[in-house]
Amino acid sequence: MKVGAVIVAAGRGVRFGGDKLWRSLGGKPVWRWSTEAFLESPHIDEVVVVCASDRIEDFKSAGLTDVTFVEGGAARQESVYAGLQALSSEIALIHDGARPFPASELIEKVLGGVEQFGAAAPVVDVIDTLRGPDSQIIDRQSVRAMQTPQGVRRKDWLESYKTHGRVLHTDDLGLLQAAGLPVGFVEGDPRNLKITTEVDMALARGLIGGPIVRTGFGYDIHRFSSDPHRAMILGGVKFDGTGLDGHSDADALLHAVVDAILGAGGLGDIGQHFPNTDPRWKDCSSSHFLKEAVRLVRERGWSILNMDATVVAQMPKVMVRADEIRQVIAEACSVGPTAVSIKATTNEELGALGRGEGLAAYAVATLRES
């Protein structure tokens, strides 16, 4: 019989405080870990990922051509229903997208449980002492913690949904039990944790060797403007003298910083996000570009550790305003000023920069999974 996997990834991460499924874990979104585990399993014939409707295009653009993406519902049970409807397999393994480590051995155990009982789920022992509402101790030997994947016969689950789907169950086997169908349990895996809090995320990163750290490099160069009234903006600070030529405010230093951040986050370059052909960015402050770059990497689960930048120019005298520049960059990146380094040098009167025709800036950004 064919076996399919339904990855439930339509949640909003309310308890987590954000979209945990798109947080970076080992350099890729959380949901890809579980999805790829089933894609690589020799026991799985097809994979369906159930997504929130407003993010389905993000999932589809992830490059997993062997996966079917469908929109989920407001509740988990509705999302499971949508996923099972999209499957053609007789047997289905329903798995939380926020459980990134479903081991091959666990998948085999659950499938064995389905063959034996008709439906099966992994369970693990509870190791903490439990107390009830009136503080009485609950015998932990009498309870188990549920995990996924939970295996079902697709036809049985869909039939149970028709008759008992009005009552929501947090456990996928609960619907079958409500319909009077037998279920069984197999030994779970303590490493098969579900990411619900930031602590869980830290534990998951620990299991793969710690958070990923990335470095990005940025460079920009602008000639001085022929317009004597154009303001000189560098590092978000206004200097005396004629400004730089460009579509925006031509802040070469912040442009280099933005490219370094985007590069470390794997998000292309400043020209892709703020093209000089777009009238929206005409004379725009480059501080806006910097804040947007920071937002983009944070959205993908990265935090900025530090920034190091160098300006190459005969003028202006950058270092007399270095502390102000550091403050501008630090505030935009939500780091302390000591995490930002600003340096300046001349080109020793060599080449176009040495002749004072323009200036250049280099930047290096270091990001860490957050």
Secondary structure, 3 states (H helix, E strand, C coil): CCEEEEEEECCCCCCCCCCHHHCEECCEEHHHHHHHHHHHCCCCCEEEEEECHHHHHHHHCCCCCCEEEEECCCCHHHHHHHHHHHCCCCEEEEEECCCCCCCHHHHHHHHHHHHHHCEEEEEEECCCCEECCCCCEECHHHCEEECCCEEEEHHHHHHHHHHHCCCCCCCCCHHHHHCCCCCEEEECCCCCCCCCCHHHHHHHHHHCCCCCEEEEEEEEEEEECCCCCCEEEECCEEEEEECECCCCCCCHHHHHHHHHHHHHCCCCCHHHHCCCCCHHHCCCCHHHHHHHHHHHHHHCCEEEEEEEEEEECCCCCHHHHHHHHHHHHHHHHCCCHHHEEEEEECCCCCHHHHCCCEEEEEEEEEEEEC
